[in-house]
Amino acid sequence: MIKILVTGSNGQLGKTLKELALGLENLSFYFKTSKELDITRVDQLLDTFEKEQYDFCINCAAYTNVEEAEKFPDLANQVNAEGVKNLAEVCKKQQTSLIHISTDYVFDGKKEGGYTVEDKTNPINVYGKSKLAGEKFIQQIQPNHYIIRTSWLYSKKYGHNFYLTILRKASEGTELRITDQQIGCPTDTITLARFILDEIVIAGDKPFGLYHVTDGRPMTWFDFAKKILEDNRLTEKAELVLDRNYRTFAARPKNSVLI
């Protein structure tokens, strides 16, 4: 029986993993919300890992609010860097392979074309810097790791994300002002969860290292909003407006396509 610990299981990816885990044979899952297991608390990590010998730890725990990270950099770093360092150290000690979720925001967005795993990182906001610091801690501490960068992650069922926000605002008849000044690859949590479960955990022959996993279709936020409305037959109900003056507090890479 393969034992799998999932941290941050109350997020959209954690909930998707829980849904897909139902009915899988020879896999035993242990889902821990961030309240049940705080990765910034070494004592909680040690207690959890001493109770079971896990084969894999899928780390979905993260500080993901890009805007708030600029205002509270210490908090972002505490979770995305120091917490990940704690987890890497415990995983190495307990001989648990670590599967960690990272982000396209480790890049500065200046490249023409998609970013590969060989491309140089250069984050331009606090969130991206904290996530890159977490990656580096893992690479320094735990050789048995999978770092998976993904892009514009969303679930059609869970969490607070762009996809569900567009659906909610469209149903309310709210005008949708969306920018086309960024391009990335919107990625369904089902795609990422299946990669983790099918290609890493179940297949068991994926080499350790760094991976980029997306749905592989580059588009702007405006393109994505339009597709959401079309797929849900809401184009007549919602007013979609191109906004090229959209501003955010945090700097964001104009191109964060991953390949």
Secondary structure, DSSP 8 states (H G I E B T S, - for coil): -EEEEEESTTSHHHHHHHHHHTT-TTEEEEEE-TTT--TT-HHHHHHHHHH---SEEEE------HHHHHH-HHHHHIIIIIIHHHHHHHHHHHT-EEEEEEEGGGS-S-SSS-B-TTS-----SHHHHHHHHHHHHHHHH-SSEEEEEESSEE-SSSSS-HHHHHHHHHHTT--EEE--S-EE--EEHHHHHHIIIIIIIIT----SEEEE---S--EEHHHHHHHHHHHTT-TTT--EEE-TT---SS---SB--B-
